[in-house]
C-alpha cells in the first residue's frame, strides 16, 4: 500500500533513531550501505525529510543526518504525509475522483473501515514505539 519511497523513508528514520544521537550524525553513504538503498535515491528522501524538519542535516566531512526532533514526536503519518501525502487514507481503490458516501464506487464502503484503521495506526505509532519493539526483540525487522 505504501510506496517504496515511503517504506525507505520509514526505515531510514527508524535507523537514525536507533543509531544517531543528538550530536551524532550518520553519513548518507553509511545509511545507504546499511539499509541497502541506492545512495542518490536515499539522499533525495532524506533531504525532503530534512526540509520538513523531521531530520537534521549537517554538511561537511563530519556531517550527515540525525533526527530533527524526538523519536516520540515523529509519527508514521508524519513521514508518509511528507513523502506521499495522505491519498492512501482518503482515496478509494477503484475510482480516483469524486468517490464519496453519496456516489460510492463498488469498493468505497468495503475499504472505508480499513482506511480508518490505517489512519489510526499511522497517527498513533511513533518511531520511539517501533524502535523499542525492535530493540526488545518483539519485532523482527530488516532495517
Residue pairs with C-beta under 8 A, 6 or more apart in sequence:
1 88
1 118
2 10
2 80
2 84
2 88
3 83
3 84
5 41
5 45
5 83
5 84
6 79
6 80
6 83
6 84
8 35
8 37
8 41
8 42
8 45
9 45
9 48
9 49
9 79
9 80
9 82
9 83
10 76
10 79
10 80
11 35
11 37
11 143
12 31
12 35
12 37
12 42
12 45
12 46
12 49
12 65
13 49
13 54
13 55
13 67
13 74
13 79
13 127
14 127
14 130
14 131
14 134
14 141
14 143
15 26
15 31
15 34
15 35
15 143
16 26
16 31
16 55
16 65
16 66
16 67
17 67
17 71
17 74
17 127
17 128
17 131
18 131
18 134
18 135
18 143
19 26
20 26
20 64
20 65
20 66
20 67
21 66
22 66
24 66
25 56
25 57
25 58
25 62
25 63
25 64
25 65
25 66
26 64
26 65
26 66
27 63
27 64
27 65
28 39
28 42
28 43
28 46
28 64
28 65
29 39
30 64
31 37
31 42
31 46
31 64
31 65
32 38
32 39
32 42
32 43
34 143
35 42
35 143
45 83
46 55
46 57
46 65
47 57
48 82
48 83
49 55
49 68
49 79
49 82
49 83
50 56
50 57
50 65
50 68
52 82
53 68
53 69
54 67
54 68
54 69
54 74
54 78
54 79
54 82
55 65
55 66
55 67
55 68
56 65
56 66
56 67
56 68
57 63
57 64
57 65
58 64
58 65
58 66
67 74
67 127
70 128
71 126
71 127
71 128
71 131
72 126
72 127
72 128
73 126
74 126
74 127
74 128
75 122
75 123
75 124
75 125
75 126
75 127
76 121
76 122
76 123
76 125
76 126
76 127
77 86
77 119
77 122
77 123
80 86
80 88
80 122
88 115
88 118
89 115
89 118
89 119
89 122
90 115
91 99
92 99
92 104
92 105
92 107
92 108
92 111
93 105
93 107
93 111
94 105
94 106
94 107
95 105
95 108
99 105
99 108
100 108
101 108
130 139
133 139
134 141
134 143
